[in-house]
Structures are given as C-alpha cells and as structure tokens.
Amino acid sequence: MAKSPSEGIKIISDNRKARFLYEILDTYEAGIELVGTEVKSIRAGRVNLRDGYGLMRNGEAWLLNVHISPYEASGDYFNHDPRRTRKLLLKKQEINKLIGKLEQEGLTLVPLKLYFKRGWVKVALGLGKGKKLHDKRETVKKREDEREIRRTMKQF
C-alpha cells in the first residue's frame, strides 16, 4: 500500500501574507539547524514567520528574522535568542541555483510554511518577486469576485 505525500506532515506555522506581498515563482523545502529549546517551542506552535526572509552568504543559506519564542518550561540560562540567524540545510546544487536567481534576477527568498515531516522540522521557502500596489489590488479584487460567485451559486 502506497503512502500519501501528506502523510507524516504537521503544519506548525503558515505565512499567508507572503503570497499576498510576493508573486511566488518556485518553492523549495529545507531543513533548519535548531537548538533543543527551539524544537520544543516549535512543537508548542510558538513561531512567527511573518517578517522572515532567506539569505545566501558564503555559499550557505540562512534564515533571518523568524521569531521562535523562548521555551517557558526551561530557565533563561538554557534558552535561545528568539530572532537568531538559523542555518538552512539545502543540497549544494539547490544553493548554487538559488544564489544565481537571487543575485541576477533580484528575487527574494521567503519562508512560506514551517512544519514537521517525519519528526524533522522543515521550512517551505518561496522564491518570490515583490508585488506592486496595483498587483495587490488585483489580487484582492479577484478574491472578492470568487467569493461573490460562490455566494450566488449557493443560493441556487
């Protein structure tokens, strides 16, 4: 019996605002290098991806500005800095591909989701292009039109 692709995945945090602010062209899955209290906080769901972004430095991928709250059950001595820079675990081929796209095309690496996959913490990264104001208005208009169509279909 074949396993479904979503089996073993538990979504912890979702960055819905990223799809509104950026046009996502491609997605990547990466692991994150974490300390023990960070994993415990993530299991408790105390993560905020909203201001986070990815960066390439010295041939390595880094995740910046993602807030993982300190774990409350342990003392301050063993806890972590909530906004520390975390290393992303990607294959060398993926890193080289991303470096080229980020530098040449002026794209941004945005965290979309944080989830557990078979016990490991993974982050879905989106390679995005910033939307202009008129693009955002167009997205809102399209969403409202779809909602209106669904309402009228429900009546019949």
Secondary structure, 3 states (H helix, E strand, C coil): CCCCCCCCEEEEEECHHHHHHEEEEEEEEEEECCCHHHHHHHHCCCEECCCCEEEEECCEEEEECCEECCCCCCCCCCCCCCCCCEEEECCHHHHHHHHHHHHHCCCEEEEEEEEEECCEEEEEEEEEEECCHHHHHHHHHHHHHHHHHHHHHHHC
